[in-house]
């Protein structure tokens, strides 16, 4: 699959409406904060996504080779820029993502060691591995396998959802539910903080 990619977060992009998860790495989550060299918190998840966006913009389009479908039915692939540079390797080498041994079998361990030694990216201070951070944050539920933003009329009719009382993402249990509030409640727009049409991105 090839095309101009839009960045979802530091380890996920979207091409032609298809979300693609990079194989073998894990980047800080969108809402995750890390500590810098002085112990101050900063939005490392957002920084990771910004770094990826800048890296991809330098040589378009992106070419992704299919590896597998993950348990959430997302396309998992190995992606390269138009100039052949490996996206996953660059992200780990610059401290914007971690080698995920469970899936990479150490494929990016060398790049990670270089980033750690040079104190690049998240290695400048203290951080929690993204896979551990997700476990500790209850509202970060698995992504929905449903198409983004699409809810059938039957789902709405049978949903039983109500606009009262108002809810926050931490009180919502599914992507379908979040989308229903977004489309049917006057306050639903507050669930879509970055105004990209996707509510409660930890769920969707």
Backbone torsions as a table, in degrees:
resi	resn	phi	psi	omega
1	UNK	NA	133.8	-179.0
2	UNK	-135.6	149.4	177.8
3	UNK	163.9	175.8	176.1
4	UNK	-77.4	124.3	-173.7
5	UNK	-94.2	142.1	168.0
6	UNK	-104.3	139.4	-174.6
7	UNK	-86.4	127.1	174.8
8	UNK	-90.6	-52.1	171.3
9	UNK	-156.7	-168.4	-172.3
10	UNK	-66.2	-12.3	177.8
11	UNK	-129.8	13.5	-177.8
12	UNK	-140.8	132.6	175.8
13	UNK	-126.9	173.5	176.4
14	UNK	-132.5	129.9	176.9
15	UNK	-128.7	125.7	179.6
16	UNK	51.6	39.2	177.7
17	UNK	80.3	-1.2	179.8
18	UNK	-101.6	121.5	176.4
19	UNK	-77.7	136.7	-178.2
20	UNK	-128.1	123.6	178.4
21	UNK	-97.6	129.8	179.4
22	UNK	-68.0	134.7	-178.2
23	UNK	-76.1	130.8	169.2
24	UNK	85.9	0.8	177.3
25	UNK	-130.5	163.3	177.5
26	UNK	-141.6	125.5	-178.9
27	UNK	-106.5	158.3	177.3
28	UNK	-54.3	142.9	-178.9
29	UNK	-69.2	157.7	-176.3
30	UNK	-52.8	-38.0	-176.7
31	UNK	-95.2	4.9	-174.1
32	UNK	-81.8	141.4	175.4
33	UNK	-115.8	146.7	176.4
34	UNK	-125.3	171.3	178.0
35	UNK	-101.7	136.3	177.0
36	UNK	-83.5	-170.6	-175.3
37	UNK	-61.7	-26.0	-178.7
38	UNK	-97.4	4.6	178.4
39	UNK	86.8	8.7	178.1
40	UNK	-89.1	142.3	179.7
41	UNK	-75.3	143.4	173.8
42	UNK	-144.8	156.5	-176.3
43	UNK	-78.1	80.9	-175.3
44	UNK	-65.4	-29.6	178.2
45	UNK	-64.6	-43.3	179.0
46	UNK	-68.4	-38.8	178.5
47	UNK	-61.8	-40.9	179.7
48	UNK	-61.5	-45.2	179.5
49	UNK	-63.7	-40.1	179.6
50	UNK	-65.6	-39.5	178.8
51	UNK	-64.1	-42.9	179.0
52	UNK	-62.5	-43.8	-178.7
53	UNK	-60.0	-44.7	-180.0
54	UNK	-66.1	-39.1	180.0
55	UNK	-64.2	-45.5	-178.4
56	UNK	-68.5	-34.8	-177.2
57	UNK	-65.8	-21.6	-176.1
58	UNK	-75.1	-17.8	-178.8
59	UNK	-158.0	92.1	-178.3
60	UNK	-103.1	159.0	-2.0
61	UNK	-85.9	180.0	176.4
62	UNK	-94.9	141.1	177.7
63	UNK	-117.6	123.0	-178.6
64	UNK	-118.3	132.7	176.9
65	UNK	-102.0	127.1	-177.5
66	UNK	-64.4	134.2	175.7
67	UNK	-111.3	-52.5	-178.5
68	UNK	-165.5	175.5	167.6
69	UNK	-102.4	135.7	178.1
70	UNK	-84.0	-179.6	-174.2
71	UNK	-69.4	-11.0	176.2
72	UNK	-100.8	12.8	177.3
73	UNK	66.2	30.8	174.3
74	UNK	-96.4	147.7	175.5
75	UNK	-68.7	123.9	175.6
76	UNK	-111.0	126.2	-175.1
77	UNK	-145.5	168.1	171.7
78	UNK	-99.3	120.7	-173.7
79	UNK	-115.9	143.8	177.7
80	UNK	-133.8	149.9	174.0
81	UNK	-73.2	173.5	179.4
82	UNK	-60.6	-29.0	179.6
83	UNK	-84.5	3.8	176.4
84	UNK	92.6	-4.6	-178.5
85	UNK	-69.1	131.9	178.9
86	UNK	-72.0	124.4	-178.6
87	UNK	-66.6	-48.0	-177.4
88	UNK	-61.9	-44.4	-178.7
89	UNK	-62.9	-41.3	-179.1
90	UNK	-65.4	-42.4	-179.0
91	UNK	-61.8	-42.1	179.6
92	UNK	-71.4	-42.5	-177.6
93	UNK	-62.8	-27.7	-179.2
94	UNK	-102.1	14.4	174.3
95	UNK	69.5	24.5	180.0
96	UNK	-102.4	-3.6	177.7
97	UNK	-157.9	165.5	179.2
98	UNK	-111.6	147.2	168.1
99	UNK	-64.1	131.6	-178.2
100	UNK	-109.1	89.6	-172.1
101	UNK	-53.1	-32.2	-178.9
102	UNK	-56.8	-31.7	-178.5
103	UNK	-115.6	-25.1	-176.0
104	UNK	-91.0	-19.9	-173.9
105	UNK	55.3	35.1	175.8
106	UNK	82.4	15.3	-176.5
107	UNK	-59.1	-30.0	-176.7
108	UNK	-114.9	19.6	-178.2
109	UNK	-61.9	-37.6	-179.0
110	UNK	-66.5	-44.6	178.1
111	UNK	-62.5	-37.3	-179.9
112	UNK	-66.4	-40.9	179.2
113	UNK	-62.4	-37.7	178.6
114	UNK	-65.9	-44.2	-179.6
115	UNK	-64.1	-40.3	-179.1
116	UNK	-66.8	-42.8	-179.4
117	UNK	-64.2	-35.4	-178.0
118	UNK	-89.4	-2.6	-178.2
119	UNK	53.9	50.2	179.6
120	UNK	-92.7	148.6	175.3
121	UNK	56.7	-128.7	-176.6
122	UNK	-66.7	-17.1	-179.3
123	UNK	-74.8	-5.1	178.9
124	UNK	-68.4	-24.7	-178.9
125	UNK	-142.7	-139.2	-178.4
126	UNK	-107.9	145.8	179.5
127	UNK	-155.6	163.4	175.8
128	UNK	-106.2	136.7	178.0
129	UNK	-56.8	135.8	-176.6
130	UNK	-53.4	-38.5	-178.4
131	UNK	-67.4	-29.3	175.9
132	UNK	-77.8	-37.5	179.6
133	UNK	-61.1	-42.5	-179.0
134	UNK	-62.4	-39.3	-179.9
135	UNK	-61.8	-36.6	-175.4
136	UNK	-82.2	-11.3	-178.0
137	UNK	-110.5	101.4	-171.3
138	UNK	-59.6	-30.8	-176.6
139	UNK	-80.8	-1.7	179.3
140	UNK	-92.1	69.9	-177.3
141	UNK	-75.6	164.9	178.9
142	UNK	-58.7	146.3	178.3
143	UNK	-63.0	149.5	-179.7
144	UNK	-77.3	145.3	176.3
145	UNK	-84.9	-5.3	179.2
146	UNK	-71.1	149.1	174.9
147	UNK	-57.4	140.9	-175.9
148	UNK	-63.3	129.7	173.0
149	UNK	71.4	9.4	-177.6
150	UNK	-112.1	118.5	178.0
151	UNK	-129.8	126.1	-178.6
152	UNK	-73.8	158.6	179.8
153	UNK	-62.0	-33.7	179.8
154	UNK	-62.9	-40.9	179.2
155	UNK	-62.4	-39.3	179.6
156	UNK	-66.4	-45.1	-177.8
157	UNK	-63.4	-36.2	-175.7
158	UNK	-98.2	0.6	-170.6
159	UNK	-66.4	-39.3	-175.8
160	UNK	76.1	6.3	179.4
161	UNK	-73.7	156.3	179.5
162	UNK	-141.8	147.0	-179.9
163	UNK	-76.4	-8.2	177.3
164	UNK	-121.0	134.3	-5.5
165	UNK	-77.9	166.8	176.5
166	UNK	-63.7	151.7	-178.6
167	UNK	-129.6	155.2	173.1
168	UNK	-107.0	167.0	-177.2
169	UNK	-57.9	-33.4	-178.5
170	UNK	-69.4	-16.2	179.6
171	UNK	-99.4	0.4	-176.6
172	UNK	-104.2	138.3	-170.8
173	UNK	-102.2	-10.7	-178.0
174	UNK	-152.0	161.1	177.7
175	UNK	-65.0	-39.8	178.7
176	UNK	-58.7	-43.9	-179.3
177	UNK	-63.3	-44.9	-180.0
178	UNK	-61.0	-42.4	179.1
179	UNK	-64.9	-34.7	179.5
180	UNK	-63.8	-44.8	179.2
181	UNK	-64.3	-40.3	-179.3
182	UNK	-59.3	-41.5	-173.6
183	UNK	-88.8	-18.9	-172.0
184	UNK	-119.8	-11.3	-175.7
185	UNK	-115.8	144.0	-178.3
186	UNK	-61.7	-29.0	-178.6
187	UNK	-94.3	0.1	-173.9
188	UNK	-59.3	-29.1	-178.7
189	UNK	-61.3	-23.1	179.8
190	UNK	-67.8	-17.0	178.7
191	UNK	-79.0	-14.2	-178.8
192	UNK	-110.3	77.8	-171.1
193	UNK	-63.0	-38.9	-177.7
194	UNK	-95.4	9.6	173.2
195	UNK	55.8	38.5	178.0
196	UNK	-102.5	9.3	178.2
197	UNK	87.2	-1.1	-179.3
198	UNK	-114.5	111.8	179.7
199	UNK	-80.5	151.9	173.4
200	UNK	44.5	68.8	-172.1
201	UNK	-63.6	-16.0	174.8
202	UNK	-70.6	-18.7	179.3
203	UNK	-100.7	-34.7	-171.8
204	UNK	-99.1	NA	NA
